[in-house]
Amino acid sequence: MIERGVQKGLTQGRAEYILRILTARGVQVSEAARQRIPTCTDLATLDRWFDHSLNATTLSEVLDGLAR
């Protein structure tokens, strides 16, 4: 039970940071993505999106893994 709560906290935090980074970088984030990112429960996917968000110029670079 505690482990599940920790996992949920990690995923929620990671999703929040992804959206904050994208907004700060001026990347347009669709409403669909604003709903998709926070509902992702796979930490590995969120970590990948987070890493890509640091250099991405478009949302597809983040979600499709195309960031350089």
N, C-alpha and C positions, 0 to 999 in steps of 0.2 A: 504494500500500500504506500509506504513512504517512498520507495523507489519510483513508483509511478508518478507521485507528486513531484519528485525531483526532476524526472524526465519531462514532465509537462512544463515545469518552470524553465528548464533549459530551452525547450523548443519555442516557448512563447517569447523568451528573451531574445533568442537568435532571430526570430521573425521580426520582432520590433526593431532590432538593429539593422536588419537588411532594409526595411522600409525607410528608416531614418537616413541611412547612407545614400540610398537611391534618391531620396528627396533632396538631400544636401548637395548631391552631384548634379542635380537638375534633370535627372532621368524621369521621363513621363511614366507614371505607374497607373495602369488602367484599374478600374473598379474591380474587374474580375481578378486581377493580380493582388489587389488589396485584400480580397477575400481568400484567395488561394494560399498566399504565403503564410498567414497566421494559422491556417487550418492544417498545414503540413505537420505531420507527427514524426517524420523520419529525420533524426538529427543529422545523419550523414548528408542527406539532400540539403538541409538547411545550411550546413557547414559549407557545402559546395557553392550554394547560392550566395552565401556571405562572402566567400573568397572572390567570386566573380563580380559581386557588387562593388568591390573596391576599385576596379578598373573599367567597369562596363560603361558604355555610353548609351546603350539601349536596354530595355527590359528583356528583349529576347536573348541578348548576350548573357544575361543572368540565368534566366529560366531554362534556356536551351543549351547552356554551357559553352557559349561561343566566345566568351571574354578572353582577351589575350593575357 
